Amino acid sequence: MKKGVYRHYKGAQYWVERVVTHSETEEELVIYQALYGEQGWWARPLEMFQETVNIDGEQIPRFEFLTETPVPSDTVKTES
């Protein structure tokens, strides 16, 4: 998985820092940071991060890769 900026299907953008392994389950987790608001850090299972979601009968990626270049947080649109 590439490090970079990803857009969530609801519109918010996130910086993906890396994929790590859970110490107990060995599940791969994506470590990522919101590019809006308080810019909190999150962890999500890699499988879930890469899955598709059904929106109005259409399968779309939960997260879509945008760029490897960081985006200044004051220019990022928040979820509406």
mmCIF file of the N, C-alpha and C atoms, coordinates in Angstrom:
data_MODEL
# 
_entry.id   MODEL 
# 
loop_
_atom_site.group_PDB 
_atom_site.id 
_atom_site.type_symbol 
_atom_site.label_atom_id 
_atom_site.label_alt_id 
_atom_site.label_comp_id 
_atom_site.label_asym_id 
_atom_site.label_entity_id 
_atom_site.label_seq_id 
_atom_site.pdbx_PDB_ins_code 
_atom_site.Cartn_x 
_atom_site.Cartn_y 
_atom_site.Cartn_z 
_atom_site.occupancy 
_atom_site.B_iso_or_equiv 
_atom_site.pdbx_formal_charge 
_atom_site.auth_seq_id 
_atom_site.auth_comp_id 
_atom_site.auth_asym_id 
_atom_site.auth_atom_id 
_atom_site.pdbx_PDB_model_num 
ATOM 1   N N  . MET A 1 1  ? 0.844   -1.177  0.000  1.00 0.00 ? 1  MET A N  1 
ATOM 2   C CA . MET A 1 1  ? 0.000   0.000   0.000  1.00 0.00 ? 1  MET A CA 1 
ATOM 3   C C  . MET A 1 1  ? 0.889   1.239   0.000  1.00 0.00 ? 1  MET A C  1 
ATOM 4   N N  . LYS A 1 2  ? 0.546   2.190   -0.862 1.00 0.00 ? 2  LYS A N  1 
ATOM 5   C CA . LYS A 1 2  ? 1.335   3.423   -0.986 1.00 0.00 ? 2  LYS A CA 1 
ATOM 6   C C  . LYS A 1 2  ? 1.069   4.377   0.169  1.00 0.00 ? 2  LYS A C  1 
ATOM 7   N N  . LYS A 1 3  ? 2.139   5.018   0.622  1.00 0.00 ? 3  LYS A N  1 
ATOM 8   C CA . LYS A 1 3  ? 2.009   6.145   1.545  1.00 0.00 ? 3  LYS A CA 1 
ATOM 9   C C  . LYS A 1 3  ? 1.480   7.309   0.727  1.00 0.00 ? 3  LYS A C  1 
ATOM 10  N N  . GLY A 1 4  ? 0.545   8.097   1.294  1.00 0.00 ? 4  GLY A N  1 
ATOM 11  C CA . GLY A 1 4  ? 0.037   9.251   0.575  1.00 0.00 ? 4  GLY A CA 1 
ATOM 12  C C  . GLY A 1 4  ? -1.340  9.669   1.038  1.00 0.00 ? 4  GLY A C  1 
ATOM 13  N N  . VAL A 1 5  ? -1.981  10.501  0.233  1.00 0.00 ? 5  VAL A N  1 
ATOM 14  C CA . VAL A 1 5  ? -3.302  11.044  0.539  1.00 0.00 ? 5  VAL A CA 1 
ATOM 15  C C  . VAL A 1 5  ? -4.370  10.169  -0.111 1.00 0.00 ? 5  VAL A C  1 
ATOM 16  N N  . TYR A 1 6  ? -5.372  9.814   0.689  1.00 0.00 ? 6  TYR A N  1 
ATOM 17  C CA . TYR A 1 6  ? -6.504  9.020   0.224  1.00 0.00 ? 6  TYR A CA 1 
ATOM 18  C C  . TYR A 1 6  ? -7.786  9.769   0.548  1.00 0.00 ? 6  TYR A C  1 
ATOM 19  N N  . ARG A 1 7  ? -8.796  9.600   -0.301 1.00 0.00 ? 7  ARG A N  1 
ATOM 20  C CA . ARG A 1 7  ? -10.111 10.203  -0.054 1.00 0.00 ? 7  ARG A CA 1 
ATOM 21  C C  . ARG A 1 7  ? -11.074 9.101   0.365  1.00 0.00 ? 7  ARG A C  1 
ATOM 22  N N  . HIS A 1 8  ? -11.744 9.313   1.491  1.00 0.00 ? 8  HIS A N  1 
ATOM 23  C CA . HIS A 1 8  ? -12.790 8.410   1.965  1.00 0.00 ? 8  HIS A CA 1 
ATOM 24  C C  . HIS A 1 8  ? -14.013 8.597   1.080  1.00 0.00 ? 8  HIS A C  1 
ATOM 25  N N  . TYR A 1 9  ? -14.813 7.569   0.928  1.00 0.00 ? 9  TYR A N  1 
ATOM 26  C CA . TYR A 1 9  ? -15.972 7.672   0.032  1.00 0.00 ? 9  TYR A CA 1 
ATOM 27  C C  . TYR A 1 9  ? -16.949 8.764   0.451  1.00 0.00 ? 9  TYR A C  1 
ATOM 28  N N  . LYS A 1 10 ? -16.892 9.228   1.704  1.00 0.00 ? 10 LYS A N  1 
ATOM 29  C CA . LYS A 1 10 ? -17.763 10.328  2.144  1.00 0.00 ? 10 LYS A CA 1 
ATOM 30  C C  . LYS A 1 10 ? -17.144 11.697  1.864  1.00 0.00 ? 10 LYS A C  1 
ATOM 31  N N  . GLY A 1 11 ? -15.889 11.726  1.371  1.00 0.00 ? 11 GLY A N  1 
ATOM 32  C CA . GLY A 1 11 ? -15.287 12.984  0.936  1.00 0.00 ? 11 GLY A CA 1 
ATOM 33  C C  . GLY A 1 11 ? -14.081 13.475  1.708  1.00 0.00 ? 11 GLY A C  1 
ATOM 34  N N  . ALA A 1 12 ? -13.918 13.068  2.961  1.00 0.00 ? 12 ALA A N  1 
ATOM 35  C CA . ALA A 1 12 ? -12.781 13.551  3.751  1.00 0.00 ? 12 ALA A CA 1 
ATOM 36  C C  . ALA A 1 12 ? -11.476 12.936  3.248  1.00 0.00 ? 12 ALA A C  1 
ATOM 37  N N  . GLN A 1 13 ? -10.375 13.663  3.473  1.00 0.00 ? 13 GLN A N  1 
ATOM 38  C CA . GLN A 1 13 ? -9.070  13.180  3.024  1.00 0.00 ? 13 GLN A CA 1 
ATOM 39  C C  . GLN A 1 13 ? -8.199  12.808  4.218  1.00 0.00 ? 13 GLN A C  1 
ATOM 40  N N  . TYR A 1 14 ? -7.344  11.803  3.993  1.00 0.00 ? 14 TYR A N  1 
ATOM 41  C CA . TYR A 1 14 ? -6.493  11.252  5.042  1.00 0.00 ? 14 TYR A CA 1 
ATOM 42  C C  . TYR A 1 14 ? -5.095  10.996  4.501  1.00 0.00 ? 14 TYR A C  1 
ATOM 43  N N  . TRP A 1 15 ? -4.098  11.153  5.383  1.00 0.00 ? 15 TRP A N  1 
ATOM 44  C CA . TRP A 1 15 ? -2.716  10.815  5.051  1.00 0.00 ? 15 TRP A CA 1 
ATOM 45  C C  . TRP A 1 15 ? -2.434  9.412   5.578  1.00 0.00 ? 15 TRP A C  1 
ATOM 46  N N  . VAL A 1 16 ? -2.117  8.482   4.686  1.00 0.00 ? 16 VAL A N  1 
ATOM 47  C CA . VAL A 1 16 ? -1.741  7.133   5.096  1.00 0.00 ? 16 VAL A CA 1 
ATOM 48  C C  . VAL A 1 16 ? -0.243  7.127   5.357  1.00 0.00 ? 16 VAL A C  1 
ATOM 49  N N  . GLU A 1 17 ? 0.113   6.788   6.588  1.00 0.00 ? 17 GLU A N  1 
ATOM 50  C CA . GLU A 1 17 ? 1.518   6.788   6.993  1.00 0.00 ? 17 GLU A CA 1 
ATOM 51  C C  . GLU A 1 17 ? 2.187   5.443   6.731  1.00 0.00 ? 17 GLU A C  1 
ATOM 52  N N  . ARG A 1 18 ? 1.519   4.357   7.151  1.00 0.00 ? 18 ARG A N  1 
ATOM 53  C CA . ARG A 1 18 ? 2.128   3.032   6.979  1.00 0.00 ? 18 ARG A CA 1 
ATOM 54  C C  . ARG A 1 18 ? 1.150   1.932   7.334  1.00 0.00 ? 18 ARG A C  1 
ATOM 55  N N  . VAL A 1 19 ? 1.561   0.699   7.024  1.00 0.00 ? 19 VAL A N  1 
ATOM 56  C CA . VAL A 1 19 ? 0.833   -0.499  7.431  1.00 0.00 ? 19 VAL A CA 1 
ATOM 57  C C  . VAL A 1 19 ? 1.681   -1.177  8.496  1.00 0.00 ? 19 VAL A C  1 
ATOM 58  N N  . VAL A 1 20 ? 1.041   -1.540  9.613  1.00 0.00 ? 20 VAL A N  1 
ATOM 59  C CA . VAL A 1 20 ? 1.731   -2.199  10.721 1.00 0.00 ? 20 VAL A CA 1 
ATOM 60  C C  . VAL A 1 20 ? 1.040   -3.527  11.016 1.00 0.00 ? 20 VAL A C  1 
ATOM 61  N N  . THR A 1 21 ? 1.677   -4.339  11.849 1.00 0.00 ? 21 THR A N  1 
ATOM 62  C CA . THR A 1 21 ? 1.121   -5.637  12.220 1.00 0.00 ? 21 THR A CA 1 
ATOM 63  C C  . THR A 1 21 ? 0.730   -5.626  13.688 1.00 0.00 ? 21 THR A C  1 
ATOM 64  N N  . HIS A 1 22 ? -0.507  -6.033  13.991 1.00 0.00 ? 22 HIS A N  1 
ATOM 65  C CA . HIS A 1 22 ? -0.999  -6.127  15.367 1.00 0.00 ? 22 HIS A CA 1 
ATOM 66  C C  . HIS A 1 22 ? -0.174  -7.170  16.115 1.00 0.00 ? 22 HIS A C  1 
ATOM 67  N N  . SER A 1 23 ? 0.264   -6.850  17.322 1.00 0.00 ? 23 SER A N  1 
ATOM 68  C CA . SER A 1 23 ? 1.172   -7.722  18.073 1.00 0.00 ? 23 SER A CA 1 
ATOM 69  C C  . SER A 1 23 ? 0.550   -9.050  18.493 1.00 0.00 ? 23 SER A C  1 
ATOM 70  N N  . GLU A 1 24 ? -0.744  -9.094  18.701 1.00 0.00 ? 24 GLU A N  1 
ATOM 71  C CA . GLU A 1 24 ? -1.395  -10.322 19.166 1.00 0.00 ? 24 GLU A CA 1 
ATOM 72  C C  . GLU A 1 24 ? -2.007  -11.133 18.032 1.00 0.00 ? 24 GLU A C  1 
ATOM 73  N N  . THR A 1 25 ? -2.687  -10.457 17.124 1.00 0.00 ? 25 THR A N  1 
ATOM 74  C CA . THR A 1 25 ? -3.431  -11.169 16.070 1.00 0.00 ? 25 THR A CA 1 
ATOM 75  C C  . THR A 1 25 ? -2.664  -11.265 14.757 1.00 0.00 ? 25 THR A C  1 
ATOM 76  N N  . GLU A 1 26 ? -1.604  -10.470 14.624 1.00 0.00 ? 26 GLU A N  1 
ATOM 77  C CA . GLU A 1 26 ? -0.823  -10.355 13.392 1.00 0.00 ? 26 GLU A CA 1 
ATOM 78  C C  . GLU A 1 26 ? -1.640  -9.806  12.222 1.00 0.00 ? 26 GLU A C  1 
ATOM 79  N N  . GLU A 1 27 ? -2.795  -9.200  12.531 1.00 0.00 ? 27 GLU A N  1 
ATOM 80  C CA . GLU A 1 27 ? -3.600  -8.547  11.496 1.00 0.00 ? 27 GLU A CA 1 
ATOM 81  C C  . GLU A 1 27 ? -2.875  -7.289  11.033 1.00 0.00 ? 27 GLU A C  1 
ATOM 82  N N  . GLU A 1 28 ? -2.900  -7.031  9.725  1.00 0.00 ? 28 GLU A N  1 
ATOM 83  C CA . GLU A 1 28 ? -2.295  -5.819  9.190  1.00 0.00 ? 28 GLU A CA 1 
ATOM 84  C C  . GLU A 1 28 ? -3.254  -4.649  9.384  1.00 0.00 ? 28 GLU A C  1 
ATOM 85  N N  . LEU A 1 29 ? -2.721  -3.535  9.892  1.00 0.00 ? 29 LEU A N  1 
ATOM 86  C CA . LEU A 1 29 ? -3.506  -2.339  10.164 1.00 0.00 ? 29 LEU A CA 1 
ATOM 87  C C  . LEU A 1 29 ? -2.911  -1.154  9.418  1.00 0.00 ? 29 LEU A C  1 
ATOM 88  N N  . VAL A 1 30 ? -3.776  -0.320  8.856  1.00 0.00 ? 30 VAL A N  1 
ATOM 89  C CA . VAL A 1 30 ? -3.349  0.919   8.199  1.00 0.00 ? 30 VAL A CA 1 
ATOM 90  C C  . VAL A 1 30 ? -3.350  2.022   9.251  1.00 0.00 ? 30 VAL A C  1 
ATOM 91  N N  . ILE A 1 31 ? -2.255  2.749   9.361  1.00 0.00 ? 31 ILE A N  1 
ATOM 92  C CA . ILE A 1 31 ? -2.148  3.889   10.268 1.00 0.00 ? 31 ILE A CA 1 
ATOM 93  C C  . ILE A 1 31 ? -2.294  5.147   9.415  1.00 0.00 ? 31 ILE A C  1 
ATOM 94  N N  . TYR A 1 32 ? -3.313  5.954   9.741  1.00 0.00 ? 32 TYR A N  1 
ATOM 95  C CA . TYR A 1 32 ? -3.583  7.130   8.907  1.00 0.00 ? 32 TYR A CA 1 
ATOM 96  C C  . TYR A 1 32 ? -4.073  8.299   9.747  1.00 0.00 ? 32 TYR A C  1 
ATOM 97  N N  . GLN A 1 33 ? -3.919  9.508   9.189  1.00 0.00 ? 33 GLN A N  1 
ATOM 98  C CA . GLN A 1 33 ? -4.234  10.746  9.896  1.00 0.00 ? 33 GLN A CA 1 
ATOM 99  C C  . GLN A 1 33 ? -5.243  11.563  9.104  1.00 0.00 ? 33 GLN A C  1 
ATOM 100 N N  . ALA A 1 34 ? -6.247  12.081  9.814  1.00 0.00 ? 34 ALA A N  1 
ATOM 101 C CA . ALA A 1 34 ? -7.230  12.966  9.187  1.00 0.00 ? 34 ALA A CA 1 
ATOM 102 C C  . ALA A 1 34 ? -6.539  14.252  8.745  1.00 0.00 ? 34 ALA A C  1 
ATOM 103 N N  . LEU A 1 35 ? -6.911  14.748  7.583  1.00 0.00 ? 35 LEU A N  1 
ATOM 104 C CA . LEU A 1 35 ? -6.376  16.023  7.089  1.00 0.00 ? 35 LEU A CA 1 
ATOM 105 C C  . LEU A 1 35 ? -7.418  17.126  7.267  1.00 0.00 ? 35 LEU A C  1 
ATOM 106 N N  . TYR A 1 36 ? -8.135  17.068  8.379  1.00 0.00 ? 36 TYR A N  1 
ATOM 107 C CA . TYR A 1 36 ? -9.155  18.062  8.704  1.00 0.00 ? 36 TYR A CA 1 
ATOM 108 C C  . TYR A 1 36 ? -9.320  18.086  10.221 1.00 0.00 ? 36 TYR A C  1 
ATOM 109 N N  . GLY A 1 37 ? -9.986  19.091  10.724 1.00 0.00 ? 37 GLY A N  1 
ATOM 110 C CA . GLY A 1 37 ? -10.291 19.169  12.155 1.00 0.00 ? 37 GLY A CA 1 
ATOM 111 C C  . GLY A 1 37 ? -9.052  19.067  13.027 1.00 0.00 ? 37 GLY A C  1 
ATOM 112 N N  . GLU A 1 38 ? -9.129  18.205  14.042 1.00 0.00 ? 38 GLU A N  1 
ATOM 113 C CA . GLU A 1 38 ? -8.015  18.032  14.973 1.00 0.00 ? 38 GLU A CA 1 
ATOM 114 C C  . GLU A 1 38 ? -6.926  17.115  14.427 1.00 0.00 ? 38 GLU A C  1 
ATOM 115 N N  . GLN A 1 39 ? -7.090  16.627  13.225 1.00 0.00 ? 39 GLN A N  1 
ATOM 116 C CA . GLN A 1 39 ? -6.104  15.796  12.527 1.00 0.00 ? 39 GLN A CA 1 
ATOM 117 C C  . GLN A 1 39 ? -5.695  14.576  13.346 1.00 0.00 ? 39 GLN A C  1 
ATOM 118 N N  . GLY A 1 40 ? -6.705  13.898  13.888 1.00 0.00 ? 40 GLY A N  1 
ATOM 119 C CA . GLY A 1 40 ? -6.463  12.706  14.697 1.00 0.00 ? 40 GLY A CA 1 
ATOM 120 C C  . GLY A 1 40 ? -5.882  11.553  13.896 1.00 0.00 ? 40 GLY A C  1 
ATOM 121 N N  . TRP A 1 41 ? -5.189  10.660  14.617 1.00 0.00 ? 41 TRP A N  1 
ATOM 122 C CA . TRP A 1 41 ? -4.610  9.454   14.023 1.00 0.00 ? 41 TRP A CA 1 
ATOM 123 C C  . TRP A 1 41 ? -5.563  8.288   14.227 1.00 0.00 ? 41 TRP A C  1 
ATOM 124 N N  . TRP A 1 42 ? -5.616  7.397   13.235 1.00 0.00 ? 42 TRP A N  1 
ATOM 125 C CA . TRP A 1 42 ? -6.524  6.260   13.254 1.00 0.00 ? 42 TRP A CA 1 
ATOM 126 C C  . TRP A 1 42 ? -5.809  4.995   12.804 1.00 0.00 ? 42 TRP A C  1 
ATOM 127 N N  . ALA A 1 43 ? -6.370  3.851   13.182 1.00 0.00 ? 43 ALA A N  1 
ATOM 128 C CA . ALA A 1 43 ? -5.896  2.550   12.700 1.00 0.00 ? 43 ALA A CA 1 
ATOM 129 C C  . ALA A 1 43 ? -7.117  1.785   12.214 1.00 0.00 ? 43 ALA A C  1 
ATOM 130 N N  . ARG A 1 44 ? -6.993  1.175   11.049 1.00 0.00 ? 44 ARG A N  1 
ATOM 131 C CA . ARG A 1 44 ? -8.098  0.409   10.472 1.00 0.00 ? 44 ARG A CA 1 
ATOM 132 C C  . ARG A 1 44 ? -7.497  -0.851  9.846  1.00 0.00 ? 44 ARG A C  1 
ATOM 133 N N  . PRO A 1 45 ? -8.166  -1.990  9.982  1.00 0.00 ? 45 PRO A N  1 
ATOM 134 C CA . PRO A 1 45 ? -7.658  -3.195  9.323  1.00 0.00 ? 45 PRO A CA 1 
ATOM 135 C C  . PRO A 1 45 ? -7.459  -2.957  7.826  1.00 0.00 ? 45 PRO A C  1 
ATOM 136 N N  . LEU A 1 46 ? -6.319  -3.418  7.308  1.00 0.00 ? 46 LEU A N  1 
ATOM 137 C CA . LEU A 1 46 ? -5.993  -3.241  5.895  1.00 0.00 ? 46 LEU A CA 1 
ATOM 138 C C  . LEU A 1 46 ? -7.108  -3.771  5.001  1.00 0.00 ? 46 LEU A C  1 
ATOM 139 N N  . GLU A 1 47 ? -7.632  -4.932  5.344  1.00 0.00 ? 47 GLU A N  1 
ATOM 140 C CA . GLU A 1 47 ? -8.704  -5.526  4.535  1.00 0.00 ? 47 GLU A CA 1 
ATOM 141 C C  . GLU A 1 47 ? -9.907  -4.589  4.437  1.00 0.00 ? 47 GLU A C  1 
ATOM 142 N N  . MET A 1 48 ? -10.279 -3.966  5.550  1.00 0.00 ? 48 MET A N  1 
ATOM 143 C CA . MET A 1 48 ? -11.414 -3.037  5.561  1.00 0.00 ? 48 MET A CA 1 
ATOM 144 C C  . MET A 1 48 ? -11.072 -1.753  4.796  1.00 0.00 ? 48 MET A C  1 
ATOM 145 N N  . PHE A 1 49 ? -9.835  -1.275  4.955  1.00 0.00 ? 49 PHE A N  1 
ATOM 146 C CA . PHE A 1 49 ? -9.403  -0.055  4.267  1.00 0.00 ? 49 PHE A CA 1 
ATOM 147 C C  . PHE A 1 49 ? -9.517  -0.218  2.756  1.00 0.00 ? 49 PHE A C  1 
ATOM 148 N N  . GLN A 1 50 ? -9.200  -1.415  2.262  1.00 0.00 ? 50 GLN A N  1 
ATOM 149 C CA . GLN A 1 50 ? -9.168  -1.662  0.823  1.00 0.00 ? 50 GLN A CA 1 
ATOM 150 C C  . GLN A 1 50 ? -10.485 -2.185  0.251  1.00 0.00 ? 50 GLN A C  1 
ATOM 151 N N  . GLU A 1 51 ? -11.491 -2.395  1.093  1.00 0.00 ? 51 GLU A N  1 
ATOM 152 C CA . GLU A 1 51 ? -12.740 -2.960  0.584  1.00 0.00 ? 51 GLU A CA 1 
ATOM 153 C C  . GLU A 1 51 ? -13.568 -1.931  -0.180 1.00 0.00 ? 51 GLU A C  1 
ATOM 154 N N  . THR A 1 52 ? -14.586 -2.426  -0.862 1.00 0.00 ? 52 THR A N  1 
ATOM 155 C CA . THR A 1 52 ? -15.542 -1.546  -1.529 1.00 0.00 ? 52 THR A CA 1 
ATOM 156 C C  . THR A 1 52 ? -16.802 -1.459  -0.684 1.00 0.00 ? 52 THR A C  1 
ATOM 157 N N  . VAL A 1 53 ? -17.542 -0.377  -0.869 1.00 0.00 ? 53 VAL A N  1 
ATOM 158 C CA . VAL A 1 53 ? -18.816 -0.177  -0.180 1.00 0.00 ? 53 VAL A CA 1 
ATOM 159 C C  . VAL A 1 53 ? -19.902 0.024   -1.226 1.00 0.00 ? 53 VAL A C  1 
ATOM 160 N N  . ASN A 1 54 ? -21.111 -0.348  -0.879 1.00 0.00 ? 54 ASN A N  1 
ATOM 161 C CA . ASN A 1 54 ? -22.246 -0.234  -1.791 1.00 0.00 ? 54 ASN A CA 1 
ATOM 162 C C  . ASN A 1 54 ? -22.963 1.086   -1.528 1.00 0.00 ? 54 ASN A C  1 
ATOM 163 N N  . ILE A 1 55 ? -22.914 1.979   -2.486 1.00 0.00 ? 55 ILE A N  1 
ATOM 164 C CA . ILE A 1 55 ? -23.593 3.273   -2.394 1.00 0.00 ? 55 ILE A CA 1 
ATOM 165 C C  . ILE A 1 55 ? -24.589 3.356   -3.546 1.00 0.00 ? 55 ILE A C  1 
ATOM 166 N N  . ASP A 1 56 ? -25.861 3.379   -3.202 1.00 0.00 ? 56 ASP A N  1 
ATOM 167 C CA . ASP A 1 56 ? -26.928 3.457   -4.211 1.00 0.00 ? 56 ASP A CA 1 
ATOM 168 C C  . ASP A 1 56 ? -26.769 2.394   -5.298 1.00 0.00 ? 56 ASP A C  1 
ATOM 169 N N  . GLY A 1 57 ? -26.414 1.179   -4.872 1.00 0.00 ? 57 GLY A N  1 
ATOM 170 C CA . GLY A 1 57 ? -26.290 0.070   -5.805 1.00 0.00 ? 57 GLY A CA 1 
ATOM 171 C C  . GLY A 1 57 ? -24.972 -0.003  -6.552 1.00 0.00 ? 57 GLY A C  1 
ATOM 172 N N  . GLU A 1 58 ? -24.069 0.930   -6.287 1.00 0.00 ? 58 GLU A N  1 
ATOM 173 C CA . GLU A 1 58 ? -22.768 0.952   -6.966 1.00 0.00 ? 58 GLU A CA 1 
ATOM 174 C C  . GLU A 1 58 ? -21.659 0.619   -5.970 1.00 0.00 ? 58 GLU A C  1 
ATOM 175 N N  . GLN A 1 59 ? -20.755 -0.277  -6.361 1.00 0.00 ? 59 GLN A N  1 
ATOM 176 C CA . GLN A 1 59 ? -19.607 -0.634  -5.526 1.00 0.00 ? 59 GLN A CA 1 
ATOM 177 C C  . GLN A 1 59 ? -18.487 0.378   -5.777 1.00 0.00 ? 59 GLN A C  1 
ATOM 178 N N  . ILE A 1 60 ? -18.075 1.065   -4.721 1.00 0.00 ? 60 ILE A N  1 
ATOM 179 C CA . ILE A 1 60 ? -16.985 2.036   -4.842 1.00 0.00 ? 60 ILE A CA 1 
ATOM 180 C C  . ILE A 1 60 ? -15.955 1.759   -3.743 1.00 0.00 ? 60 ILE A C  1 
ATOM 181 N N  . PRO A 1 61 ? -14.701 2.146   -3.958 1.00 0.00 ? 61 PRO A N  1 
ATOM 182 C CA . PRO A 1 61 ? -13.684 1.918   -2.928 1.00 0.00 ? 61 PRO A CA 1 
ATOM 183 C C  . PRO A 1 61 ? -13.985 2.735   -1.670 1.00 0.00 ? 61 PRO A C  1 
ATOM 184 N N  . ARG A 1 62 ? -13.754 2.117   -0.510 1.00 0.00 ? 62 ARG A N  1 
ATOM 185 C CA . ARG A 1 62 ? -13.914 2.857   0.752  1.00 0.00 ? 62 ARG A CA 1 
ATOM 186 C C  . ARG A 1 62 ? -12.939 4.038   0.776  1.00 0.00 ? 62 ARG A C  1 
ATOM 187 N N  . PHE A 1 63 ? -11.695 3.797   0.340  1.00 0.00 ? 63 PHE A N  1 
ATOM 188 C CA . PHE A 1 63 ? -10.680 4.840   0.240  1.00 0.00 ? 63 PHE A CA 1 
ATOM 189 C C  . PHE A 1 63 ? -10.088 4.808   -1.155 1.00 0.00 ? 63 PHE A C  1 
ATOM 190 N N  . GLU A 1 64 ? -9.906  5.994   -1.744 1.00 0.00 ? 64 GLU A N  1 
ATOM 191 C CA . GLU A 1 64 ? -9.329  6.119   -3.080 1.00 0.00 ? 64 GLU A CA 1 
ATOM 192 C C  . GLU A 1 64 ? -8.004  6.874   -2.984 1.00 0.00 ? 64 GLU A C  1 
ATOM 193 N N  . PHE A 1 65 ? -6.950  6.299   -3.557 1.00 0.00 ? 65 PHE A N  1 
ATOM 194 C CA . PHE A 1 65 ? -5.642  6.952   -3.554 1.00 0.00 ? 65 PHE A CA 1 
ATOM 195 C C  . PHE A 1 65 ? -5.692  8.207   -4.419 1.00 0.00 ? 65 PHE A C  1 
ATOM 196 N N  . LEU A 1 66 ? -5.135  9.316   -3.900 1.00 0.00 ? 66 LEU A N  1 
ATOM 197 C CA . LEU A 1 66 ? -5.097  10.580  -4.640 1.00 0.00 ? 66 LEU A CA 1 
ATOM 198 C C  . LEU A 1 66 ? -3.688  10.964  -5.067 1.00 0.00 ? 66 LEU A C  1 
ATOM 199 N N  . THR A 1 67 ? -2.758  11.028  -4.105 1.00 0.00 ? 67 THR A N  1 
ATOM 200 C CA . THR A 1 67 ? -1.409  11.513  -4.409 1.00 0.00 ? 67 THR A CA 1 
ATOM 201 C C  . THR A 1 67 ? -0.426  11.084  -3.331 1.00 0.00 ? 67 THR A C  1 
ATOM 202 N N  . GLU A 1 68 ? 0.846   11.007  -3.705 1.00 0.00 ? 68 GLU A N  1 
ATOM 203 C CA . GLU A 1 68 ? 1.898   10.727  -2.725 1.00 0.00 ? 68 GLU A CA 1 
ATOM 204 C C  . GLU A 1 68 ? 2.369   12.006  -2.046 1.00 0.00 ? 68 GLU A C  1 
ATOM 205 N N  . THR A 1 69 ? 1.953   13.158  -2.558 1.00 0.00 ? 69 THR A N  1 
ATOM 206 C CA . THR A 1 69 ? 2.381   14.451  -2.024 1.00 0.00 ? 69 THR A CA 1 
ATOM 207 C C  . THR A 1 69 ? 1.438   14.897  -0.916 1.00 0.00 ? 69 THR A C  1 
ATOM 208 N N  . PRO A 1 70 ? 1.962   15.225  0.263  1.00 0.00 ? 70 PRO A N  1 
ATOM 209 C CA . PRO A 1 70 ? 1.095   15.724  1.336  1.00 0.00 ? 70 PRO A CA 1 
ATOM 210 C C  . PRO A 1 70 ? 0.360   16.995  0.914  1.00 0.00 ? 70 PRO A C  1 
ATOM 211 N N  . VAL A 1 71 ? -0.854  17.145  1.401  1.00 0.00 ? 71 VAL A N  1 
ATOM 212 C CA . VAL A 1 71 ? -1.687  18.307  1.096  1.00 0.00 ? 71 VAL A CA 1 
ATOM 213 C C  . VAL A 1 71 ? -1.767  19.170  2.348  1.00 0.00 ? 71 VAL A C  1 
ATOM 214 N N  . PRO A 1 72 ? -1.517  20.489  2.255  1.00 0.00 ? 72 PRO A N  1 
ATOM 215 C CA . PRO A 1 72 ? -1.661  21.353  3.437  1.00 0.00 ? 72 PRO A CA 1 
ATOM 216 C C  . PRO A 1 72 ? -3.071  21.230  4.008  1.00 0.00 ? 72 PRO A C  1 
ATOM 217 N N  . SER A 1 73 ? -3.180  21.018  5.311  1.00 0.00 ? 73 SER A N  1 
ATOM 218 C CA . SER A 1 73 ? -4.478  20.742  5.931  1.00 0.00 ? 73 SER A CA 1 
ATOM 219 C C  . SER A 1 73 ? -5.474  21.888  5.775  1.00 0.00 ? 73 SER A C  1 
ATOM 220 N N  . ASP A 1 74 ? -5.007  23.121  5.629  1.00 0.00 ? 74 ASP A N  1 
ATOM 221 C CA . ASP A 1 74 ? -5.942  24.243  5.506  1.00 0.00 ? 74 ASP A CA 1 
ATOM 222 C C  . ASP A 1 74 ? -6.585  24.324  4.123  1.00 0.00 ? 74 ASP A C  1 
ATOM 223 N N  . THR A 1 75 ? -6.175  23.441  3.196  1.00 0.00 ? 75 THR A N  1 
ATOM 224 C CA . THR A 1 75 ? -6.785  23.446  1.865  1.00 0.00 ? 75 THR A CA 1 
ATOM 225 C C  . THR A 1 75 ? -7.689  22.244  1.640  1.00 0.00 ? 75 THR A C  1 
ATOM 226 N N  . VAL A 1 76 ? -7.830  21.384  2.651  1.00 0.00 ? 76 VAL A N  1 
ATOM 227 C CA . VAL A 1 76 ? -8.593  20.146  2.496  1.00 0.00 ? 76 VAL A CA 1 
ATOM 228 C C  . VAL A 1 76 ? -10.037 20.360  2.898  1.00 0.00 ? 76 VAL A C  1 
ATOM 229 N N  . LYS A 1 77 ? -10.956 19.885  2.054  1.00 0.00 ? 77 LYS A N  1 
ATOM 230 C CA . LYS A 1 77 ? -12.391 19.977  2.333  1.00 0.00 ? 77 LYS A CA 1 
ATOM 231 C C  . LYS A 1 77 ? -12.765 18.938  3.387  1.00 0.00 ? 77 LYS A C  1 
ATOM 232 N N  . THR A 1 78 ? -13.565 19.336  4.353  1.00 0.00 ? 78 THR A N  1 
ATOM 233 C CA . THR A 1 78 ? -14.029 18.397  5.372  1.00 0.00 ? 78 THR A CA 1 
ATOM 234 C C  . THR A 1 78 ? -15.276 17.683  4.892  1.00 0.00 ? 78 THR A C  1 
ATOM 235 N N  . GLU A 1 79 ? -15.652 16.638  5.653  1.00 0.00 ? 79 GLU A N  1 
ATOM 236 C CA . GLU A 1 79 ? -16.878 15.910  5.315  1.00 0.00 ? 79 GLU A CA 1 
ATOM 237 C C  . GLU A 1 79 ? -18.066 16.843  5.440  1.00 0.00 ? 79 GLU A C  1 
ATOM 238 N N  . SER A 1 80 ? -19.072 16.616  4.593  1.00 0.00 ? 80 SER A N  1 
ATOM 239 C CA . SER A 1 80 ? -20.271 17.455  4.686  1.00 0.00 ? 80 SER A CA 1 
ATOM 240 C C  . SER A 1 80 ? -21.449 16.629  5.117  1.00 0.00 ? 80 SER A C  1 
# 
